[in-house]
Amino acid sequence: MIPRCYPSTYATANGETKIVVNVLASTTGLKKWIDYIPVQNQVSAPVPANSYDTAMLVDVLASTTGKVAGRDYINVYEDASATVAWSTNANGYIPIYY
């Protein structure tokens, strides 16, 4: 599952948006790219943001109560073992920035 459209929030006065995510603590019983998206947080702000050359800005939910995964937010998991940015293969991940 790589969302082409995704739930987002307005981030800055220049029109940037952030993808709304729920960061999973565990992936037990879940399938990569189906139930969650593997991600890696980047150490510096991407320029430009939300580009396949850099990283996606994210808005992390404090609570998922009353919300539906896939409609109101996207489940992600920080996968430190992934090695291929912007790839959906077994070692792929999406670069993000909090």
C-alpha positions as CSV (number, residue, x, y, z in Angstrom):
1,M,0.0,0.0,0.0
2,I,1.6,3.2,-1.1
3,P,-1.0,5.9,-0.9
4,R,-1.3,8.1,-4.0
5,C,-3.6,10.3,-2.0
6,Y,-3.4,10.5,1.7
7,P,-4.9,12.3,4.7
8,S,-2.9,15.5,5.4
9,T,-2.8,18.6,7.5
10,Y,-1.7,22.1,6.5
11,A,1.9,22.7,7.6
12,T,3.1,26.1,6.7
13,A,2.1,29.4,5.2
14,N,3.7,28.5,1.9
15,G,1.3,25.6,1.3
16,E,3.2,22.6,2.5
17,T,1.2,19.7,3.8
18,K,2.0,16.9,6.2
19,I,0.8,13.3,5.8
20,V,-1.1,12.2,8.9
21,V,0.4,9.1,10.4
22,N,0.2,6.7,13.3
23,V,3.6,5.4,14.2
24,L,3.3,1.7,15.2
25,A,5.3,0.3,18.1
26,S,5.1,-3.2,16.7
27,T,4.4,-4.9,13.4
28,T,3.5,-8.3,14.9
29,G,0.8,-9.9,12.7
30,L,1.0,-7.1,10.1
31,K,2.3,-7.2,6.6
32,K,4.7,-4.6,5.2
33,W,3.2,-2.4,2.4
34,I,-0.2,-3.8,3.1
35,D,-1.0,-3.0,6.8
36,Y,1.7,-0.4,7.2
37,I,4.4,1.6,5.4
38,P,8.0,1.2,6.4
39,V,9.7,4.6,7.0
40,Q,12.9,6.2,8.2
41,N,13.1,9.6,9.8
42,Q,15.6,11.9,8.2
43,V,17.9,13.9,10.5
44,S,17.5,17.2,8.7
45,A,14.5,19.1,7.1
46,P,14.1,18.1,3.5
47,V,14.5,20.8,0.8
48,P,12.3,20.7,-1.0
49,A,9.8,18.9,1.2
50,N,7.3,16.3,0.0
51,S,9.5,15.4,-3.0
52,Y,10.7,12.0,-4.3
53,D,14.2,13.6,-4.1
54,T,13.9,14.2,-0.3
55,A,11.3,13.2,2.2
56,M,7.6,13.4,3.2
57,L,6.7,15.7,6.0
58,V,4.6,13.9,8.6
59,D,2.0,14.9,11.3
60,V,2.0,12.2,14.0
61,L,-1.3,11.5,15.7
62,A,-1.3,11.6,19.5
63,S,-4.3,9.2,19.5
64,T,-6.2,7.2,16.9
65,T,-9.5,7.1,18.9
66,G,-12.4,7.7,16.6
67,K,-10.3,7.6,13.5
68,V,-10.0,4.9,10.8
69,A,-6.7,3.7,9.3
70,G,-6.4,4.4,5.6
71,R,-9.0,7.1,5.7
72,D,-8.0,9.4,8.6
73,Y,-4.3,8.4,8.9
74,I,-1.7,6.0,7.5
75,N,0.0,3.4,9.7
76,V,3.8,3.6,9.5
77,Y,6.7,1.7,11.2
78,E,10.2,3.0,11.6
79,D,12.2,0.3,10.0
80,A,15.9,0.8,10.7
81,S,16.9,-2.3,8.7
82,A,15.4,-1.0,5.4
83,T,18.1,0.1,2.9
84,V,16.4,1.3,-0.3
85,A,14.6,4.7,-0.2
86,W,11.5,5.2,-2.2
87,S,11.2,1.5,-3.0
88,T,8.5,-1.0,-2.3
89,N,10.8,-4.0,-2.4
90,A,11.5,-6.1,0.7
91,N,14.2,-3.6,1.8
92,G,12.3,-0.5,0.8
93,Y,11.1,2.5,2.9
94,I,9.7,6.0,2.5
95,P,11.9,8.8,3.9
96,I,10.0,11.0,6.3
97,Y,10.7,14.0,8.5
98,Y,8.8,14.9,11.7
